[in-house]
Amino acid sequence: MLTKRIIPCLDVKDGRVVKGMNFEGLKDVSSPVALADYYSRSGADELVFYDITASSDGRKLFTDILKETATKVFIPLTVGGGINTIDDFDRVLKCGADKVSVNSGAIRNPGLIKEAALKYGSQCVVISADVKRVDGVYRVFAKGGRENTGMEAIEWIVECVENGAGEVVLNSIDTDGVKKGFDIEMLRAVSERVDVPVIASGGAGKIEDFITLFNTLPKVDAGLAASIFHYGEVKITDLKKEMKRRGIPVREVDYGQN
């Protein structure tokens, strides 16, 4: 059985890691370079780096801080923010990313995913979907959760996977930063429709939330979180110990590191 992955997320704004609630009220946390180094040594399976205002600011992702961060990471690194063209994929991969996450760029240009998958392989292309319930319907949001596209989210995600996306990060805006558990209903709706890895994002507040996620939705491959790891509320080593104790397959950690 494949191990379940635990993935910290670095939401980066102006070169600093920030965190808010429901994609709003952002507060400064730390340096992405320092956090990347810490997580790489603390049992994280992968790391996600999002330049969260690149799309809304209409600019390219900052590469200087990304290059410095990548030098500290010895686990797979997924990078997103302001990815609008194949050149953006190329630039980010050359900075040290292993996978590239695209959201608003694919909404503007649906052909971008297919083009990137053909050039770099599906394993390199991640669709990151920011989704919120609007009048009972799952809707896709763009520009860091600021703009309702009006598109129905499940069909959009399915289309992205059919076009070549090799992984889905499902960001529930409804549960983001609330710390009351992952959005099981939304995750079930997506994982039942696609046959690529699905990463749950938004809502983790304690170890039990990850246990519930993996036991309830065995098709979900990974759990992503930010503030509970950044602020030390949950240590990845402790989380993995409990997952292993509860029979959930995890990659072994050198527990002396954290």
N, C-alpha and C positions, 0 to 999 in steps of 0.2 A: 504493500500500500504506500502511495506517495505521502511524504511528510507534509504536514500543514506548515505554511510559512507565516512568520511574524515579521511585519514590515513597519518600521517607524517612518513617518512622513515629515519632511522638512518643508514647511510653507515659507518661502523666502520673499521678503519685500525689502527693497533698498539694501540688499546685502545682509539682512538679518532674518533670523527665523522668528515668525510671529504665529499667534494662534488666537482664534476668536470663537464665537458661537453662531451657528447658522450662517456661516460665512461673513459675519459682521463683528464689529467691536474688536479689531485686531490689537493684540498686545505683544510687546517685544519679549522674546524668550531668551535667545542666545545667538552665538555665532554658528552658522552652518558648518564651518570647518571643524570647530570644537565638537559639535554634536555628531558629525559624521565619524570622526575619530572614535568617539565614545561608543557609538552604536556598532561600529565595525568590530570593536573589541569585546562587545557585551552580549553576543549571541544572536543578534539580528540576522535574519536570513537574507534580506535585501534591504535596500534603502530607496526611498522616493524623494526627489528634489523637485519642487514646483516653484517656478518664478510666478507668483500668483497674480501679479498685476501687469505682466507683459502684454497679455491680450487686451485688457481693458485700457491700457495706456497706449496701445497701438505701436508697440516697439518690439524689437527682438530680445530674446532672453539674454540676460547678462552672463557673459562667458568667463570673465575673470574670476569671479567668486566660485563659479562651477568648476573651473580647472583646479583651483586650490582645494576645493572640497573633494574632488575625485581622487586627488593624491592621497587622501586619508582613508579611502574606502577600499576594502579588499573583499567585498561581497558585491553581488550584482546591483547596479545603480540605474534606476529609471529616472529620466529627466523630462519635464514638461514645462510649458509656458511660452506662449508666443510662437508656437510651431505652426507655420502656415505654408511652407514650401518644402520641396525635397532638399533644397540648399540648407534649410534650417535643420533638417534631420542630419545632414552631413556635418554641419558645424558642431552640433551637440555631440554626435558620436565621436568626433575628433577631439572633443574636450574630455572624453573619458566615460561617457555614458555607455551602458550596455543595451538599454532599451529606451525608446523615445515615446513619450505619452502625448497624445494629441486630443484636443477637445474642440475649442472654437474654430481652429483651422480646418478641421474635417467638416464642421457644420457649414462653413463658407464654401469649401471645396470638397464635396463628397468623393471626388476621384483621388484625393491625396493619399488615402489609406491604401488603395489598390496600387498606386504608383510606388509608394514606399515599400509595400510588401514585396512587390516584384523586384525591386532593387536591392533591398536589404534582408528580405525574408520575413515571414509573418512573426517569427519569434522576437523580432526587434520592434514590432509595432503594437503599441498599447492604446486602446481607446479608453479615455478617462471621461466618464459621463457624470455630470453634475445634474442630479435629478431631484425634483420636488413635486409633491402632490399639489395640483391646482384643480379645485372643484372635483376632487376624487379621481383625477387622471394624472398619471405619471408624465411630467413634462421635462424636456431637456432644457437646461439653462446654459448660457454661454457667458464669456467674459468673466470668469471667476464667480459664477453664480449670480451675476448682476442682471442678466438679460434673459427673459423668457422667450425661447424661440417659438413656442407654440407647438413644437413637434412632440408626438407621442414617443416616450422614451424606450419602451421595450422593442418596438419595431425598428427604431433607429439603431439600437445596439445590435440587434440581429443583422441588420443591413451592413453595419461596420464589420462584423465578424465574417459575413459572407464575402465582403470585399478584401479580406485578408488580415484583419486585426487578430493577433495571436493571443491576446489577453484583454480582459475587461476589468477596469477599476470602477466600481460603482460607488459614487459619492452621494450619500443621502443628505441633502441639505436640511431635511426635516430633523435629522438626529445629530447633525454635525455639532460637536462640542457639548452636547447636552449630557452625555455620560450616563445614559439610562439604557444602554444596550444597542446593538446593531439593529438595522432596519430589516428584520427577518422577512417580513412580507414582501418588501421590494426586492430583496436578494433572492428569494424563492422564485419570484416572477421572472427574473433574469436568468438564473442558473438552470431553470427548466427549459429555457429556449436556446441556449448556446452550448457548444461542445468544446469550448476553450476555457482555460483557467479564469475563474472569477475571484476578484479580490474585494472583500468587504471593507468599506470605509465610511466612518461616521457613526459615533455613538458609544464607542467603548469607554467604560468608566471603571471597570474592575476586572480581575482575572476571570470571574464567573461568566462575564459577557462573552469571552472567547470560547469558553467551554460550551456555553449554550449555542453559540454560532456553529461550531463544528459538529456538535452532536445533533443539532436540529437540521442542519443543511450540509450533509457530507459532501455534496458536490462543490461547495465553496472551498477554494484552494488556500486562501490566505486571509489573514486579518490585518488591517492597516490601522494605525492610530498615531496620534501626535502628542497632545498635551499630557496624557497619563504617563507616557514615557519621558517626555521632556522634563516634567516636574517631579519625577521619581515616585509617582503614585503607584505605578506598577513597574517592577524590574523584569526585564525579559527573561533573565535566568529563573526567577521565581515563577513566572508564567509558564515557562517550558517544563519546569519540574512538575507543576500541577497538571499540565496537559499530559505528560508522560504517565503520571500516576493514575490519571483518569482514562488511560487507554487510547489517547489521541496521538498518532505518530508525529514525532518532531525530530528535527536534526539535533544531534547531541551538542551540548555546550560545555566548554571548559569552565566549570563553575568557579574556578579560582580567579577568573578574570574580572568578575564584577563584584 
